[in-house]
Amino acid sequence: MLTQREFARLVDGPALDREIDRLTKKGGGWLQAAQILSRRVNGTLDWEVLGPAGARYQVVGSRGEAVLFWDDHLKNRIMKLRGREENGYGTAGFGCILVRNERGMIDYGPGTIEQALERERLSWEHLGFGCVFEDVIGDVEGLLLAQAFISGSAPTEHEIHAWMTQHGWESLAEARDVAVTLRQHAWRRGRVGAFDANETNFIKSDADGLLYPIDLIVWTMPE
């Protein structure tokens, strides 16, 4: 386990400040993105002093479920910081899972830290790629995951559809019991669902031309 202070010293504070300033200067809805990024890092770390310029973890960005850092020591992996809902992670929690909403439709729900780790296990088992556990921060304030860095570009929707089909997945685009906003990028294979399969969550490798699923929501389909 890393204490909040220990992890804070590993984060490049000036780089984080620059990213927050960059988002803030864009104005509009980016102001909220800047506030969320700050809350996700500083709230999780209880406002401990961050590390100096050149510290190991340099912020890359903040996505739906995580803050992404580049590991500038190993230079071959992306780190994903997930955390509590109240620290800026909203309805994702430690990572979305599949649930039935109040209308009985399959939707996203916030996952616990245990469920986040199970989701990564399922991703490796059913997609052949995912994150590995790195550490827990504080009194389960944050979860740090590591994922191999792949140099590449975003594939097309057609390439993703072909990849999923070739690997035995069935599209849920017409599934009436899946929330409408999720259907287009939702797939099923047996009892397991793979959701959010869009261009931002796959990468086409420059090295081998293959597609790698880097951030799909893989979970057992709710009853």
BADOPA-365915 format. One record per residue (C-alpha): x, y, z; residue in one letter. Coordinates in steps of 0.5 Angstrom, whole numbers, padded with zeros to 4 digits, always signed. Each point is the difference from the previous one (the first is absolute). Layout:
BEGIN
XYZA ...
end
This chain:
BEGIN
+0000+0000+0000M +0002+0007-0002L -0001+0006+0005T -0004+0006-0003Q +0007+0004+0002R +0004-0006-0004E -0004+0000-0006F +0000+0008+0000A +0007+0001+0000R +0000-0005-0006L -0004+0005-0004V +0003+0005-0004D -0004+0006+0003G +0002+0006-0005P -0002-0005-0006A -0007-0001+0003L -0001+0008+0001D +0002+0001-0007R -0005-0005-0002E -0006+0003+0005I +0002+0007-0003D +0000-0002-0007R -0007-0003+0001L -0002+0007+0004T +0002+0004-0006K -0004-0003-0005K -0006+0002+0004G -0007-0003-0001G -0001-0007+0002G +0007-0001+0001W +0000+0004+0007L -0004-0006+0003Q +0005-0005-0003A +0006+0004+0003A -0004+0000+0007Q -0001-0007-0001I +0007-0002-0001L +0002+0004+0006S -0005-0003+0004R +0002-0007-0002R +0007+0001+0001V +0000+0005+0006N -0006-0003+0003G +0003-0007+0000T +0006+0002+0003L -0003+0004+0005D +0004+0007-0002W +0007-0003+0001E +0005+0004-0003V +0002-0003-0007L +0007-0002-0003G +0004+0005-0004P +0001+0000-0007A +0003-0006-0003G -0004-0005+0005A -0001-0007-0002R -0008+0001-0002Y -0001+0006-0005Q -0008+0001-0001V -0002-0002-0007V -0007+0002+0001G -0007-0002+0003S -0005-0005-0003R -0007-0002+0002G +0003-0005+0006E +0007+0002+0001A +0006+0005+0000V +0005-0003-0005L +0008+0001+0002F +0006-0001-0004W +0005-0004+0004D +0006+0004-0002D +0005-0005+0004H -0002-0007-0004L -0003+0004-0006K -0004-0006-0002N -0006+0001+0003R -0006+0004+0002I -0003+0001+0007M -0007+0000+0001K -0002+0004+0007L -0008-0002+0002R -0003+0002+0006G -0006+0002+0004R -0006+0003-0002E +0000+0006+0004E +0007+0001-0002N -0002+0002-0007G -0001-0007-0003Y -0008+0001+0000G -0004-0006-0002T +0006-0004-0002A +0003-0001+0007G +0006-0005-0001F -0002-0002-0007G -0007-0001-0003C -0004-0007+0000I -0006-0002-0003L -0006+0000+0004V -0008+0001-0001R -0002+0007+0001N -0007+0002+0003E -0003-0001-0007R +0002-0007+0000G +0005+0001-0006M +0008-0002+0000I +0003+0007+0002D +0007+0002+0003Y +0001+0000+0008G +0006+0002+0004P +0004-0006+0002G +0004-0001+0006T +0007-0001+0001I -0001-0008+0000E -0004+0001-0006Q +0005+0004-0004A +0005-0005+0001L -0005-0006-0002E -0002+0004-0007R +0008+0000-0002E +0000-0007+0001R -0006-0001-0004L +0003+0005-0005S +0007-0005+0000W -0004-0006-0001E -0005+0002-0005H +0003+0005-0004L +0008-0002+0001G +0002+0007+0002F -0001+0005+0006G +0003+0003+0006C +0004-0003+0006V -0001+0002+0008F +0006+0004+0002E -0002+0003+0007D -0006+0003+0004V +0001+0007+0003I -0001+0002+0007G -0006-0003+0003D -0003-0003-0006V -0001+0007-0003E +0003-0001-0006G +0002-0006-0005L +0006+0000-0004L +0000-0005-0006L +0005+0000-0006A -0001-0002-0007Q +0006-0001-0005A +0001+0006-0005F -0002-0002-0007I +0002+0005-0006S -0005+0001-0005G -0006+0004-0002S -0008-0001+0001A -0003-0005-0005P -0007+0001-0004T -0006-0002+0003E +0000-0005-0006H +0006-0003+0002E -0002-0001+0007I -0007-0003-0002H +0004-0005-0004A +0005-0002+0006W -0006-0001+0005M -0003-0004-0005T +0006-0004-0002Q +0001-0002+0008H -0007-0003+0000G -0004+0006+0003W -0007+0002-0002E -0002+0007+0000S -0005+0003+0004L -0002+0006-0004A -0007-0003-0001E -0001-0002+0008A -0006+0003+0003R +0002-0002+0007D +0006+0004-0001V +0000+0008+0002A -0001+0003-0007V +0007+0005+0001T +0004-0007+0001L -0003-0004-0006R +0005+0002-0006Q +0006-0002+0004H -0002-0006+0004A +0001-0007-0002W -0001-0007+0004R +0003-0007+0000R -0003-0005+0004G -0001+0003+0007R +0005+0006-0001V -0001+0007-0003G +0005+0004-0003A -0003+0007+0000F +0003+0007-0002D +0004-0003-0006A +0001+0006-0004N +0006+0004-0003E +0002+0003+0006T +0001-0007+0004N +0004-0004-0006F +0006+0002-0003I +0003-0003-0006K +0008-0002+0001S +0005+0003-0004D +0004-0006+0001A -0004-0005-0002D -0006+0003-0003G -0005-0004+0005L -0005+0003+0004L +0000+0000+0008Y -0006+0002+0004P +0003+0005+0005I -0006+0002+0005D -0006-0004-0002L -0005-0002+0006I +0000-0007+0000V -0005-0003+0005W -0005-0006+0001T -0007+0002-0003M -0005+0002+0006P -0006-0005+0001E 
end
